Amino acid sequence: MGISQYLKVIARGKDGARALPREQAADLLGQVLDGTASDLEVGAFCIAMRVKGETPEEMAGFLDAVHERMEMLPASRRPLVVLPSYNGARKLPVLTPLLALLLARRGLPVLVHGTATEDRRVGSQDVLATLGVSAMQALGTIEPGEVAFAPTALLLPGLERLLDVRRTLGLRNSAHSIVKLMDPLLPVAGDSLIVSSYTHPEYAASMAATLTLTGADALLLRGTEGEPVADPRRTPQMDGFVAGHPQRLQEAQGGPLAALPSLPTAIDAASTAAWIRSVLDGTQPVPAPIALQVEHILHLTRAM
């Protein structure tokens, strides 16, 4: 039937647009992912949702469509920690690879997934490659203590195409929120913990509501420049979800900073990788907010 019937509902402006029920949202995004919607329709969908904003019910439907089509990883022997990495370094070094390696050092299997959405930013894939972690060519079991990187196109090519619409429109779209909530292990036997982040406070409530609605196991925090890693300078609020049930794990740090961590002065992949190595070998301390995040993730994996 095409997606025009849904555009008539969601594309009526900020005040006139209505929300779609979960089933219709899943059908809408499914057609976009399958490539049956025209480029003009996809552009209209992206702009309409940008103006209207996604409800938790719609986001749950979008995730249903993604999980129905995504290539899934085999289950791991321990809960898999999923780190969506799509923003990269802007002013601060991208430290998602450090978080991944610290978790692996504690015996957890870790999947980092992502793609470059802005050419000017340094991504986790670049830093991980410098550290010897190459992108997966095929999906397979991630062992405890191992870090793997999966390009988005390997998980779901249609989702990669939707992310790339930003290069044409110059605006983020629903896909940039979907990738931070999707679970590459959902339909198979095995547990996974999604580490999800938001950039603006207004997204905290909507993302929390979606995690509750979908019954997810997750850690939600305000990440560093959109990455799922705590700001090394100041501890953010962190909320845990076990089967969708929320719990406050960490209050946000207030007041002035007593001291700043010693971070790399450059944000390129080589400089960031060298600094991460210095942390892993004990030459530099683990930034306290990231150390706390590791402990909260371990706590959640034990509670699942």
Backbone as CSV, one residue per row, in Angstrom:
resi,resn,N_x,N_y,N_z,CA_x,CA_y,CA_z,C_x,C_y,C_z
1,MET,0.808,-1.215,0.000,0.000,0.000,0.000,0.843,1.268,0.000
2,GLY,2.152,1.149,0.249,2.998,2.325,0.317,2.885,3.014,1.660
3,ILE,3.682,4.066,1.831,3.688,4.728,3.139,2.923,6.052,3.124
4,SER,2.304,6.392,1.997,1.586,7.677,1.923,0.473,7.757,2.961
5,GLN,-0.156,6.618,3.254,-1.229,6.617,4.259,-0.700,7.032,5.628
6,TYR,0.563,6.672,5.901,1.153,7.038,7.185,1.658,8.482,7.172
7,LEU,2.139,8.930,6.028,2.592,10.320,5.921,1.441,11.289,6.170
8,LYS,0.235,10.898,5.762,-0.930,11.760,5.991,-1.206,11.956,7.472
9,VAL,-0.717,11.036,8.298,-0.938,11.109,9.741,0.196,11.852,10.434
10,ILE,1.443,11.537,10.049,2.590,12.063,10.801,3.147,13.362,10.233
11,ALA,2.736,13.740,9.020,3.353,14.892,8.344,2.456,16.119,8.314
12,ARG,1.638,16.292,9.341,0.726,17.430,9.380,1.244,18.561,10.274
13,GLY,2.550,18.584,10.497,3.118,19.658,11.302,3.134,19.316,12.775
14,LYS,3.788,20.159,13.537,3.999,19.877,14.962,2.682,19.746,15.723
15,ASP,1.697,20.578,15.389,0.433,20.568,16.122,-0.612,19.648,15.500
16,GLY,-0.533,19.419,14.193,-1.567,18.628,13.535,-1.236,17.157,13.400
17,ALA,0.041,16.790,13.523,0.440,15.397,13.353,-0.075,14.530,14.498
18,ARG,-0.349,13.268,14.177,-0.785,12.310,15.194,0.217,11.163,15.258
19,ALA,0.229,10.475,16.364,1.134,9.337,16.549,0.538,8.084,15.935
20,LEU,1.423,7.212,15.478,0.999,5.917,14.932,1.026,4.860,16.028
21,PRO,0.103,3.911,15.993,0.224,2.767,16.899,1.437,1.916,16.529
22,ARG,1.872,1.093,17.438,3.114,0.325,17.281,3.121,-0.506,16.003
23,GLU,2.028,-1.172,15.716,1.976,-2.050,14.537,2.141,-1.256,13.244
24,GLN,1.494,-0.099,13.155,1.611,0.712,11.949,3.007,1.322,11.826
25,ALA,3.595,1.714,12.950,4.965,2.233,12.919,5.923,1.170,12.401
26,ALA,5.723,-0.090,12.816,6.567,-1.182,12.342,6.412,-1.383,10.837
27,ASP,5.168,-1.301,10.349,4.928,-1.461,8.910,5.572,-0.318,8.125
28,LEU,5.440,0.901,8.618,6.027,2.058,7.958,7.536,1.914,7.834
29,LEU,8.214,1.666,8.948,9.667,1.581,8.872,10.099,0.348,8.093
30,GLY,9.331,-0.733,8.188,9.674,-1.928,7.424,9.728,-1.653,5.932
31,GLN,8.774,-0.869,5.420,8.782,-0.523,3.999,9.980,0.358,3.655
32,VAL,10.342,1.259,4.569,11.522,2.098,4.337,12.777,1.239,4.297
33,LEU,12.904,0.322,5.238,14.090,-0.526,5.300,14.176,-1.472,4.103
34,ASP,13.031,-1.927,3.636,13.005,-2.879,2.514,13.235,-2.205,1.165
35,GLY,13.234,-0.880,1.134,13.482,-0.172,-0.115,12.277,-0.046,-1.008
36,THR,11.076,-0.305,-0.482,9.882,-0.202,-1.329,9.334,1.225,-1.353
37,ALA,9.752,2.062,-0.417,9.347,3.468,-0.424,10.265,4.249,-1.356
38,SER,9.714,5.234,-2.040,10.516,6.058,-2.948,11.439,6.981,-2.152
39,ASP,12.453,7.527,-2.823,13.354,8.474,-2.161,12.580,9.673,-1.627
40,LEU,11.597,10.136,-2.395,10.799,11.277,-1.959,10.009,10.925,-0.697
41,GLU,9.446,9.730,-0.649,8.696,9.295,0.534,9.610,9.152,1.744
42,VAL,10.810,8.615,1.529,11.759,8.462,2.641,12.146,9.828,3.193
43,GLY,12.405,10.778,2.298,12.733,12.123,2.743,11.588,12.747,3.524
44,ALA,10.365,12.545,3.051,9.191,13.080,3.749,9.047,12.436,5.119
45,PHE,9.281,11.137,5.197,9.232,10.432,6.486,10.248,11.013,7.457
46,CYS,11.465,11.219,6.991,12.527,11.722,7.864,12.189,13.113,8.394
47,ILE,11.722,13.988,7.520,11.397,15.348,7.940,10.176,15.349,8.860
48,ALA,9.168,14.539,8.523,7.954,14.499,9.341,8.254,14.061,10.771
49,MET,9.074,13.013,10.919,9.398,12.527,12.256,10.320,13.496,12.980
50,ARG,11.149,14.197,12.233,12.021,15.201,12.850,11.184,16.325,13.468
51,VAL,10.129,16.730,12.771,9.269,17.797,13.268,8.383,17.292,14.410
52,LYS,7.783,16.115,14.217,6.818,15.578,15.188,7.486,14.982,16.419
53,GLY,8.587,14.262,16.191,9.214,13.510,17.270,8.563,12.147,17.428
54,GLU,9.352,11.153,17.796,8.830,9.793,17.940,8.251,9.583,19.333
55,THR,7.101,8.952,19.408,6.579,8.517,20.697,7.240,7.187,21.074
56,PRO,7.235,6.801,22.346,7.765,5.485,22.721,7.083,4.339,21.966
57,GLU,5.769,4.457,21.741,5.043,3.420,20.998,5.558,3.317,19.562
58,GLU,5.791,4.456,18.926,6.321,4.445,17.566,7.746,3.893,17.551
59,MET,8.553,4.292,18.512,9.928,3.799,18.544,9.951,2.286,18.773
60,ALA,9.057,1.789,19.608,8.960,0.343,19.807,8.598,-0.350,18.501
61,GLY,7.689,0.248,17.726,7.337,-0.325,16.425,8.500,-0.290,15.458
62,PHE,9.246,0.812,15.453,10.427,0.895,14.599,11.426,-0.206,14.965
63,LEU,11.614,-0.419,16.261,12.538,-1.472,16.706,12.023,-2.853,16.311
64,ASP,10.710,-3.050,16.354,10.147,-4.332,15.907,10.538,-4.591,14.449
65,ALA,10.418,-3.546,13.604,10.755,-3.702,12.186,12.235,-4.016,12.017
66,VAL,13.083,-3.342,12.779,14.527,-3.579,12.691,14.871,-4.990,13.135
67,HIS,14.341,-5.407,14.283,14.689,-6.728,14.810,14.173,-7.858,13.923
68,GLU,13.083,-7.605,13.205,12.547,-8.620,12.290,13.480,-8.850,11.101
69,ARG,14.271,-7.828,10.750,15.097,-7.886,9.534,16.588,-7.999,9.807
70,MET,17.016,-7.708,10.996,18.440,-7.627,11.284,19.113,-8.994,11.314
71,GLU,20.355,-9.029,10.825,21.182,-10.219,10.988,21.612,-10.304,12.450
72,MET,21.298,-11.409,13.098,21.532,-11.522,14.533,22.807,-12.309,14.851
73,LEU,23.422,-11.942,15.952,24.606,-12.659,16.398,24.206,-13.902,17.183
74,PRO,25.018,-14.975,17.109,24.785,-16.129,17.986,24.973,-15.720,19.444
75,ALA,24.341,-16.428,20.331,24.430,-16.122,21.752,25.854,-16.324,22.268
76,SER,26.230,-15.520,23.234,27.515,-15.657,23.908,27.317,-16.409,25.225
77,ARG,28.424,-16.849,25.813,28.341,-17.610,27.064,28.095,-16.719,28.273
78,ARG,28.352,-15.431,28.131,28.019,-14.453,29.157,27.206,-13.338,28.500
79,PRO,26.478,-12.549,29.276,25.696,-11.463,28.666,26.562,-10.566,27.794
80,LEU,26.083,-10.317,26.605,26.798,-9.484,25.641,26.488,-8.020,25.904
81,VAL,27.524,-7.208,26.036,27.335,-5.771,26.195,27.366,-5.133,24.808
82,VAL,26.322,-4.378,24.488,26.174,-3.765,23.165,26.415,-2.269,23.292
83,LEU,27.413,-1.765,22.550,27.775,-0.352,22.594,27.529,0.270,21.213
84,PRO,26.430,1.001,21.028,26.200,1.689,19.748,27.110,2.915,19.663
85,SER,27.906,3.010,18.600,28.873,4.107,18.483,28.699,4.782,17.134
86,TYR,27.992,5.917,17.124,27.640,6.582,15.872,28.039,8.051,15.815
87,ASN,28.376,8.649,16.937,28.659,10.081,16.934,30.128,10.398,16.714
88,GLY,31.019,9.629,17.333,32.440,9.866,17.151,32.940,11.066,17.937
89,ALA,34.201,11.418,17.685,34.853,12.504,18.409,34.576,13.835,17.735
90,ARG,34.191,14.822,18.540,34.002,16.175,18.030,34.999,17.115,18.699
91,LYS,34.890,17.265,20.031,35.847,18.069,20.788,36.689,17.213,21.717
92,LEU,36.094,16.119,22.195,36.785,15.197,23.092,37.128,13.916,22.344
93,PRO,38.155,13.175,22.772,38.473,11.902,22.116,37.331,10.907,22.306
94,VAL,37.122,10.038,21.328,36.071,9.030,21.438,36.612,7.885,22.308
95,LEU,36.000,7.703,23.478,36.501,6.739,24.457,35.604,5.515,24.593
96,THR,34.681,5.333,23.662,33.901,4.098,23.634,34.810,2.872,23.528
97,PRO,35.882,2.893,22.711,36.785,1.733,22.693,37.417,1.435,24.057
98,LEU,37.727,2.464,24.835,38.262,2.225,26.182,37.233,1.510,27.038
99,LEU,35.985,1.980,27.030,34.932,1.305,27.785,34.805,-0.150,27.357
100,ALA,34.822,-0.397,26.050,34.693,-1.765,25.538,35.829,-2.649,26.045
101,LEU,37.045,-2.142,25.995,38.200,-2.948,26.406,38.234,-3.157,27.913
102,LEU,37.786,-2.174,28.687,37.714,-2.355,30.138,36.683,-3.427,30.504
103,LEU,35.554,-3.435,29.810,34.531,-4.460,30.055,35.032,-5.840,29.652
104,ALA,35.723,-5.921,28.527,36.278,-7.204,28.091,37.309,-7.702,29.085
105,ARG,38.078,-6.794,29.659,39.078,-7.182,30.649,38.429,-7.782,31.893
106,ARG,37.168,-7.441,32.131,36.419,-8.009,33.251,35.662,-9.274,32.840
107,GLY,35.925,-9.762,31.635,35.386,-11.053,31.224,34.094,-11.017,30.440
108,LEU,33.630,-9.843,30.028,32.387,-9.761,29.273,32.659,-9.737,27.773
109,PRO,31.790,-10.347,26.972,31.863,-10.153,25.518,31.251,-8.802,25.175
110,VAL,31.857,-8.090,24.236,31.422,-6.732,23.931,31.289,-6.563,22.424
111,LEU,30.132,-6.047,22.000,29.921,-5.701,20.600,29.807,-4.191,20.480
112,VAL,30.672,-3.591,19.684,30.535,-2.191,19.292,30.000,-2.195,17.864
113,HIS,28.928,-1.459,17.603,28.443,-1.372,16.221,28.285,0.087,15.850
114,GLY,28.441,0.377,14.562,28.336,1.758,14.133,28.728,1.957,12.695
115,THR,28.663,3.209,12.281,29.086,3.620,10.946,29.375,5.110,11.003
116,ALA,30.147,5.586,10.064,30.462,7.013,10.036,29.257,7.783,9.500
117,THR,28.724,8.686,10.322,27.615,9.523,9.870,28.065,10.951,9.579
118,GLU,29.290,11.270,9.960,29.881,12.562,9.635,31.342,12.334,9.272
119,ASP,31.747,12.799,8.102,33.102,12.531,7.621,34.172,13.219,8.459
120,ARG,33.810,14.299,9.153,34.823,15.072,9.872,35.120,14.517,11.258
121,ARG,34.381,13.536,11.709,34.584,13.003,13.057,35.387,11.704,13.035
122,VAL,36.140,11.480,14.100,36.888,10.232,14.274,35.977,9.249,14.995
123,GLY,35.780,8.076,14.419,34.856,7.102,14.987,35.547,6.006,15.760
124,SER,34.744,5.253,16.518,35.275,4.125,17.280,35.937,3.091,16.381
125,GLN,35.392,2.906,15.173,35.978,1.921,14.267,37.433,2.260,13.967
126,ASP,37.729,3.551,13.777,39.110,3.960,13.481,40.027,3.681,14.670
127,VAL,39.563,3.998,15.871,40.383,3.795,17.065,40.572,2.308,17.337
128,LEU,39.494,1.537,17.205,39.603,0.096,17.432,40.547,-0.557,16.423
129,ALA,40.475,-0.127,15.172,41.374,-0.685,14.159,42.830,-0.402,14.528
130,THR,43.103,0.805,15.047,44.455,1.155,15.470,44.889,0.298,16.649
131,LEU,43.919,-0.125,17.461,44.208,-0.988,18.611,44.209,-2.467,18.246
132,GLY,44.020,-2.778,16.980,44.090,-4.175,16.533,42.761,-4.891,16.466
133,VAL,41.646,-4.174,16.608,40.318,-4.783,16.511,39.721,-4.403,15.162
134,SER,39.762,-5.314,14.210,39.256,-5.048,12.866,37.748,-5.256,12.806
135,ALA,37.125,-4.612,11.853,35.681,-4.764,11.666,35.357,-6.196,11.251
136,MET,34.256,-6.716,11.769,33.812,-8.064,11.418,33.429,-8.116,9.942
137,GLN,33.769,-9.194,9.286,33.356,-9.445,7.910,32.123,-10.329,7.850
138,ALA,31.909,-11.090,8.915,30.736,-11.955,9.047,30.405,-12.049,10.528
139,LEU,29.138,-12.198,10.834,28.728,-12.239,12.232,29.013,-13.617,12.819
140,GLY,29.520,-13.622,14.033,29.809,-14.869,14.726,29.745,-14.641,16.223
141,THR,29.935,-15.714,16.970,29.884,-15.626,18.426,31.023,-14.767,18.956
142,ILE,30.708,-13.886,19.882,31.715,-13.068,20.553,31.991,-13.719,21.904
143,GLU,33.222,-14.081,22.130,33.577,-14.817,23.333,33.757,-13.883,24.525
144,PRO,33.571,-14.388,25.751,33.857,-13.575,26.929,35.287,-13.040,26.880
145,GLY,35.448,-11.768,27.195,36.760,-11.146,27.141,37.152,-10.637,25.766
146,GLU,36.228,-10.680,24.802,36.526,-10.266,23.422,35.722,-9.020,23.056
147,VAL,36.341,-8.133,22.283,35.654,-6.968,21.713,35.548,-7.167,20.209
148,ALA,34.374,-6.947,19.665,34.165,-7.027,18.217,33.479,-5.755,17.745
149,PHE,33.769,-5.372,16.507,33.114,-4.217,15.894,32.330,-4.688,14.679
150,ALA,31.037,-4.366,14.643,30.180,-4.730,13.508,29.712,-3.475,12.799
151,PRO,30.063,-3.293,11.521,29.497,-2.169,10.757,27.988,-2.317,10.646
152,THR,27.278,-1.210,10.654,25.818,-1.247,10.576,25.349,-1.990,9.332
153,ALA,26.054,-1.808,8.225,25.653,-2.465,6.974,25.698,-3.976,7.088
154,LEU,26.540,-4.504,7.971,26.602,-5.944,8.171,25.374,-6.433,8.936
155,LEU,24.866,-5.590,9.826,23.687,-5.957,10.607,22.407,-5.788,9.805
156,LEU,22.285,-4.642,9.104,21.061,-4.362,8.353,21.346,-3.271,7.325
157,PRO,21.556,-3.633,6.055,21.888,-2.635,5.029,20.856,-1.520,4.906
158,GLY,19.574,-1.844,5.066,18.540,-0.824,4.948,18.662,0.254,6.008
159,LEU,19.148,-0.122,7.172,19.331,0.852,8.233,20.522,1.761,7.928
160,GLU,21.556,1.188,7.350,22.693,2.000,6.899,22.244,3.021,5.857
161,ARG,21.390,2.610,4.940,20.895,3.536,3.911,20.093,4.675,4.546
162,LEU,19.304,4.346,5.557,18.504,5.379,6.212,19.400,6.354,6.977
163,LEU,20.440,5.873,7.608,21.396,6.753,8.273,22.063,7.688,7.263
164,ASP,22.330,7.174,6.081,23.013,7.972,5.052,22.149,9.090,4.486
165,VAL,20.842,9.045,4.737,19.970,10.133,4.275,20.417,11.456,4.891
166,ARG,21.062,11.397,6.032,21.545,12.633,6.662,22.498,13.397,5.749
167,ARG,23.269,12.676,4.964,24.224,13.344,4.080,23.507,14.170,3.009
168,THR,22.290,13.782,2.685,21.506,14.524,1.699,20.702,15.648,2.343
169,LEU,20.023,15.327,3.444,19.141,16.298,4.085,19.873,17.209,5.062
170,GLY,21.003,16.750,5.577,21.730,17.543,6.560,21.135,17.481,7.950
171,LEU,20.193,16.560,8.186,19.528,16.431,9.479,19.529,14.980,9.921
172,ARG,19.620,14.777,11.226,19.444,13.435,11.765,18.001,12.996,11.589
173,ASN,17.794,11.677,11.570,16.439,11.145,11.457,16.233,10.036,12.481
174,SER,15.102,9.379,12.409,14.753,8.369,13.420,15.780,7.261,13.534
175,ALA,16.492,6.984,12.448,17.480,5.910,12.484,18.570,6.180,13.517
176,HIS,18.889,7.453,13.740,19.954,7.785,14.684,19.543,7.488,16.120
177,SER,18.243,7.443,16.387,17.752,7.006,17.697,17.577,5.494,17.743
178,ILE,17.127,4.920,16.647,16.903,3.470,16.600,18.182,2.709,16.901
179,VAL,19.310,3.132,16.294,20.553,2.380,16.453,21.041,2.372,17.899
180,LYS,20.599,3.366,18.691,21.037,3.429,20.082,20.193,2.552,21.004
181,LEU,19.131,1.954,20.440,18.223,1.145,21.253,18.084,-0.289,20.752
182,MET,18.594,-0.588,19.570,18.355,-1.908,18.985,19.243,-2.973,19.634
183,ASP,18.751,-4.204,19.565,19.405,-5.329,20.241,19.725,-6.432,19.238
184,PRO,21.005,-6.588,18.869,21.360,-7.610,17.871,21.232,-9.045,18.365
185,LEU,20.839,-9.271,19.622,20.669,-10.628,20.143,19.218,-10.937,20.488
186,LEU,18.299,-10.028,20.217,16.949,-10.145,20.755,16.252,-11.473,20.463
187,PRO,16.214,-11.960,19.229,15.383,-13.142,18.972,16.051,-14.471,19.301
188,VAL,17.273,-14.492,19.789,17.950,-15.759,20.029,18.139,-15.967,21.513
189,ALA,18.454,-17.197,21.879,18.681,-17.521,23.282,19.990,-16.882,23.738
190,GLY,19.910,-16.044,24.734,21.106,-15.369,25.215,20.783,-13.955,25.633
191,ASP,21.481,-13.469,26.630,21.196,-12.153,27.174,22.124,-11.105,26.586
192,SER,21.616,-9.890,26.496,22.448,-8.776,26.069,22.038,-7.542,26.852
193,LEU,22.971,-6.645,27.045,22.740,-5.393,27.743,23.090,-4.262,26.795
194,ILE,22.116,-3.406,26.504,22.342,-2.267,25.621,22.798,-1.083,26.455
195,VAL,23.904,-0.470,26.067,24.344,0.762,26.714,23.916,1.907,25.800
196,SER,22.875,2.598,26.210,22.246,3.606,25.359,22.502,4.990,25.928
197,SER,22.636,5.963,25.033,22.964,7.321,25.479,22.117,8.342,24.749
198,TYR,21.997,9.499,25.365,21.282,10.611,24.751,22.168,11.851,24.829
199,THR,21.876,12.805,23.950,22.665,14.034,23.916,21.947,15.199,24.569
200,HIS,20.612,15.199,24.494,19.827,16.296,25.049,18.888,15.752,26.123
201,PRO,18.698,16.482,27.222,17.900,15.974,28.341,16.491,15.531,27.966
202,GLU,15.877,16.176,26.951,14.500,15.816,26.599,14.397,14.391,26.063
203,TYR,15.518,13.837,25.578,15.496,12.461,25.085,15.562,11.443,26.218
204,ALA,15.973,11.867,27.402,16.119,10.921,28.513,14.793,10.242,28.833
205,ALA,13.716,11.027,28.921,12.416,10.468,29.284,11.869,9.565,28.184
206,SER,11.978,9.991,26.906,11.417,9.189,25.818,12.187,7.885,25.633
207,MET,13.507,7.933,25.771,14.294,6.708,25.626,14.028,5.764,26.788
208,ALA,13.894,6.311,28.000,13.574,5.473,29.154,12.216,4.805,28.976
209,ALA,11.242,5.557,28.468,9.912,4.987,28.246,9.961,3.873,27.199
210,THR,10.780,4.044,26.165,10.906,3.001,25.135,11.557,1.750,25.707
211,LEU,12.610,1.916,26.506,13.271,0.766,27.125,12.314,0.016,28.044
212,THR,11.463,0.751,28.755,10.467,0.116,29.621,9.427,-0.623,28.795
213,LEU,8.938,0.030,27.741,7.895,-0.557,26.896,8.370,-1.833,26.222
214,THR,9.640,-1.871,25.816,10.167,-3.039,25.102,10.762,-4.086,26.048
215,GLY,10.756,-3.820,27.341,11.273,-4.794,28.300,12.763,-5.036,28.176
216,ALA,13.513,-3.987,27.883,14.935,-4.130,27.590,15.775,-4.235,28.855
217,ASP,16.944,-4.851,28.705,18.023,-4.783,29.693,18.999,-3.732,29.178
218,ALA,19.223,-2.689,29.964,19.980,-1.561,29.418,20.565,-0.695,30.527
219,LEU,21.558,0.091,30.126,22.058,1.205,30.915,21.853,2.449,30.073
220,LEU,21.231,3.466,30.645,20.943,4.710,29.929,21.654,5.858,30.634
221,LEU,22.389,6.645,29.862,23.104,7.783,30.427,23.230,8.891,29.391
222,ARG,23.536,10.077,29.870,23.897,11.147,28.955,25.347,10.918,28.572
223,GLY,25.567,10.537,27.323,26.891,10.134,26.895,27.778,11.310,26.542
224,THR,28.999,10.993,26.209,29.981,12.004,25.819,29.823,12.303,24.338
225,GLU,29.304,13.483,24.028,29.094,13.888,22.634,28.312,12.840,21.860
226,GLY,27.330,12.232,22.532,26.477,11.242,21.888,26.989,9.825,21.918
227,GLU,28.185,9.604,22.437,28.728,8.250,22.543,28.272,7.598,23.854
228,PRO,28.224,6.250,23.906,27.672,5.570,25.088,28.687,5.394,26.219
229,VAL,29.514,6.384,26.421,30.553,6.316,27.446,30.432,7.561,28.314
230,ALA,30.649,7.377,29.617,30.535,8.493,30.545,31.586,9.557,30.248
231,ASP,31.215,10.806,30.448,32.158,11.909,30.290,33.289,11.725,31.298
232,PRO,34.536,11.652,30.846,35.642,11.401,31.779,35.867,12.524,32.783
233,ARG,35.235,13.687,32.560,35.449,14.842,33.431,34.403,14.961,34.534
234,ARG,33.195,14.446,34.294,32.099,14.620,35.256,31.142,13.440,35.146
235,THR,30.820,12.811,36.257,29.966,11.627,36.257,28.528,12.004,35.925
236,PRO,27.942,11.411,34.895,26.544,11.706,34.553,25.584,10.818,35.344
237,GLN,24.324,11.170,35.287,23.280,10.292,35.827,23.254,9.007,35.005
238,MET,23.084,7.875,35.683,22.987,6.586,34.988,21.795,5.824,35.540
239,ASP,20.971,5.313,34.624,19.788,4.542,34.990,19.896,3.148,34.387
240,GLY,19.579,2.155,35.192,19.597,0.777,34.726,18.195,0.274,34.451
241,PHE,18.092,-0.691,33.548,16.818,-1.332,33.217,17.050,-2.833,33.176
242,VAL,16.261,-3.567,33.932,16.288,-5.031,33.894,14.892,-5.492,33.523
243,ALA,14.781,-6.120,32.358,13.479,-6.503,31.805,12.530,-5.310,31.769
244,GLY,13.074,-4.134,31.477,12.284,-2.926,31.348,12.026,-2.178,32.638
245,HIS,12.398,-2.754,33.779,12.141,-2.110,35.059,13.296,-1.164,35.392
246,PRO,13.007,0.144,35.565,14.076,1.120,35.771,14.567,1.179,37.212
247,GLN,15.816,1.560,37.358,16.395,1.794,38.677,17.498,2.838,38.538
248,ARG,17.522,3.794,39.433,18.569,4.813,39.416,19.837,4.196,40.008
249,LEU,20.894,4.168,39.228,22.158,3.604,39.661,23.158,4.669,40.083
250,GLN,23.070,5.844,39.463,24.086,6.863,39.698,23.457,8.246,39.542
251,GLU,23.619,9.093,40.551,23.195,10.478,40.426,24.270,11.269,39.688
252,ALA,23.847,12.302,39.006,24.792,13.154,38.290,25.669,13.918,39.280
253,GLN,26.921,14.040,38.942,27.863,14.788,39.767,27.553,16.277,39.688
254,GLY,27.471,16.930,40.835,27.203,18.356,40.869,28.403,19.137,41.361
255,GLY,28.262,20.454,41.348,29.311,21.306,41.870,30.480,21.456,40.924
256,PRO,31.458,22.255,41.326,32.639,22.468,40.475,33.535,21.239,40.445
257,LEU,34.275,21.093,39.368,35.194,19.981,39.244,36.436,20.247,40.085
258,ALA,36.804,19.249,40.904,37.995,19.395,41.740,39.263,19.258,40.915
259,ALA,39.221,18.360,39.915,40.396,18.135,39.071,39.942,17.576,37.741
260,LEU,40.701,17.830,36.708,40.406,17.312,35.382,41.312,16.129,35.082
261,PRO,40.772,15.078,34.443,41.634,13.954,34.074,42.613,14.353,32.984
262,SER,43.696,13.632,32.901,44.692,13.884,31.856,44.249,13.161,30.585
263,LEU,43.699,13.921,29.649,43.206,13.353,28.397,44.171,13.673,27.269
264,PRO,44.124,12.903,26.175,44.987,13.237,25.032,44.648,14.601,24.476
265,THR,45.645,15.327,24.060,45.428,16.683,23.542,44.887,16.671,22.119
266,ALA,45.088,15.590,21.388,44.568,15.439,20.031,43.501,14.348,20.025
267,ILE,42.554,14.439,19.078,41.451,13.475,19.048,41.551,12.512,17.866
268,ASP,42.667,12.507,17.146,42.829,11.574,16.031,42.933,10.152,16.563
269,ALA,42.751,9.185,15.678,42.705,7.780,16.084,44.009,7.331,16.732
270,ALA,45.145,7.715,16.182,46.427,7.271,16.723,46.657,7.817,18.132
271,SER,46.367,9.101,18.339,46.560,9.702,19.663,45.608,9.092,20.687
272,THR,44.368,8.880,20.282,43.386,8.296,21.194,43.769,6.867,21.544
273,ALA,44.186,6.090,20.552,44.583,4.698,20.805,45.797,4.627,21.726
274,ALA,46.749,5.519,21.524,47.944,5.525,22.380,47.570,5.833,23.824
275,TRP,46.649,6.780,24.017,46.227,7.115,25.377,45.465,5.957,26.007
276,ILE,44.609,5.295,25.235,43.873,4.137,25.755,44.852,3.039,26.181
277,ARG,45.873,2.807,25.391,46.888,1.816,25.786,47.527,2.194,27.110
278,SER,47.787,3.477,27.312,48.421,3.908,28.560,47.507,3.687,29.751
279,VAL,46.202,3.800,29.542,45.255,3.509,30.622,45.215,2.013,30.902
280,LEU,45.173,1.222,29.858,45.087,-0.224,30.031,46.336,-0.811,30.678
281,ASP,47.507,-0.202,30.425,48.728,-0.738,31.048,49.028,-0.085,32.399
282,GLY,48.134,0.802,32.859,48.283,1.383,34.185,49.111,2.645,34.255
283,THR,49.626,3.116,33.132,50.410,4.349,33.136,49.530,5.547,33.455
284,GLN,48.309,5.544,32.925,47.314,6.566,33.216,46.164,5.921,33.989
285,PRO,45.549,6.635,34.937,44.411,6.052,35.661,43.161,6.014,34.784
286,VAL,42.281,5.065,35.072,40.974,5.046,34.423,40.177,6.239,34.951
287,PRO,39.643,7.093,34.081,38.816,8.202,34.574,37.697,7.687,35.475
288,ALA,37.506,8.340,36.608,36.563,7.842,37.612,35.149,7.626,37.070
289,PRO,34.585,8.519,36.242,33.228,8.278,35.734,33.139,7.004,34.883
290,ILE,34.175,6.733,34.106,34.155,5.526,33.266,34.326,4.285,34.142
291,ALA,35.159,4.371,35.172,35.305,3.245,36.099,33.973,2.935,36.779
292,LEU,33.220,3.969,37.165,31.899,3.757,37.754,30.948,3.123,36.748
293,GLN,31.011,3.571,35.508,30.141,3.004,34.483,30.416,1.513,34.306
294,VAL,31.666,1.125,34.300,32.015,-0.296,34.192,31.374,-1.084,35.324
295,GLU,31.456,-0.570,36.544,30.890,-1.289,37.685,29.373,-1.393,37.583
296,HIS,28.714,-0.348,37.120,27.263,-0.401,36.966,26.863,-1.405,35.891
297,ILE,27.610,-1.489,34.820,27.313,-2.474,33.773,27.485,-3.882,34.310
298,LEU,28.553,-4.120,35.060,28.756,-5.435,35.655,27.621,-5.792,36.605
299,HIS,27.177,-4.810,37.381,26.049,-5.033,38.292,24.794,-5.444,37.520
300,LEU,24.506,-4.764,36.435,23.325,-5.072,35.645,23.409,-6.454,35.008
301,THR,24.585,-6.835,34.522,24.706,-8.164,33.894,24.508,-9.273,34.924
302,ARG,24.858,-8.996,36.170,24.626,-10.003,37.222,23.151,-10.067,37.608
303,ALA,22.424,-8.954,37.415,21.015,-8.900,37.807,20.071,-9.425,36.730
304,MET,20.577,-9.619,35.513,19.715,-10.047,34.405,19.305,-11.513,34.546
